[in-house]
């Protein structure tokens, strides 16, 4: 089937839990996290071009559109890996907040890999896409799968949930405040805290076996939410702490920093509670609010049109993916 254009949603994510057990010999941090796709999403439009160029445009002025953008890097990686002599024009409509801890750039890259795999008729079985995704960034492989997934190692070793049924849809409110901290600065602050206080998570002394241990909960409960970055980021940016307090005061069953921030999400009992809270929350200057829901793996794969890729079926049957 020949296609000349394609549009795909590019979904955001939250972390139900995020632990940083230690540093690896290669200098990267070991992570242990439970990732979840949510309905907040960007839109990507792809159109084949007559030359071999990769061009990107975006409706958000702060999004770079050159070779440092993960979308462009993903396209170039596919061209090099499969010797593609075709080009692409890409339009990004940005809705996911930039540098909000919601994985927007990684999601964009994964959507690009999937879209161009189809438009350029690469017909990859999936293993090559995962290899490319892992080189682009820690969260990019997850966005080839979506749903709720365990991630360990540098974040690129993915494992399915222990329970077979799809988790029930949860109603969320995500707030992105007018504050931010880079991922590198967040990790540096966490390292410094671990070395200077006994109260912090001892990330530099945990064993490798502990770092790779599984989760006891097959589905996250409100009282099991955990993010190691909260111990340092709330001190560095008190506005982010206020965001979490705002959600709890609005009736959230639980609230947590998303990734390394700056966004915070709250869980609500149902759509009625979610809408009531969204109407009642008094946003500070520059804050953005996003009512949304969780997106299961089945919903995700159907939305991005990748249900028929063999490696996805392998993952659903219980096999780990990644290294």
ZIHU-V639512 format. One record per residue. PSI is psi in whole degrees, 0 to 359 (999 if undefined). Layout:
psi
PSI
PSI
This chain:
psi
121
130
145
347
160
139
137
144
153
101
152
172
161
170
116
328
150
111
144
87
331
180
143
161
334
1
345
160
138
136
156
109
158
109
149
126
147
166
342
129
155
171
134
132
127
134
128
143
162
341
190
9
151
116
143
136
156
149
357
122
340
359
120
145
13
202
349
353
138
331
311
318
321
316
315
323
320
318
316
317
319
11
51
129
50
158
178
141
130
134
124
122
111
122
328
128
141
137
41
3
15
5
23
312
319
319
317
317
316
318
324
316
316
317
315
333
326
310
322
4
47
323
45
143
348
327
319
323
321
320
314
316
317
328
335
325
158
324
349
317
322
321
357
343
310
188
215
119
140
139
134
187
230
4
0
356
113
139
140
162
154
328
139
316
152
136
153
147
135
144
129
158
125
130
129
110
176
58
158
161
138
155
319
317
324
316
319
319
322
319
315
318
320
330
343
353
148
345
344
163
122
73
341
3
0
149
161
323
323
322
329
6
153
183
141
335
122
339
133
137
158
325
3
7
135
135
113
333
338
330
335
323
325
330
322
319
86
336
327
322
317
328
314
316
323
317
318
320
335
1
12
138
335
157
152
147
136
115
228
15
173
356
153
140
151
147
133
153
321
181
325
313
321
312
322
314
318
325
331
333
128
107
140
167
128
350
146
141
138
97
134
179
163
151
119
167
320
313
319
309
325
322
323
3
34
21
335
3
125
320
336
321
324
318
317
335
357
1
140
155
141
184
999
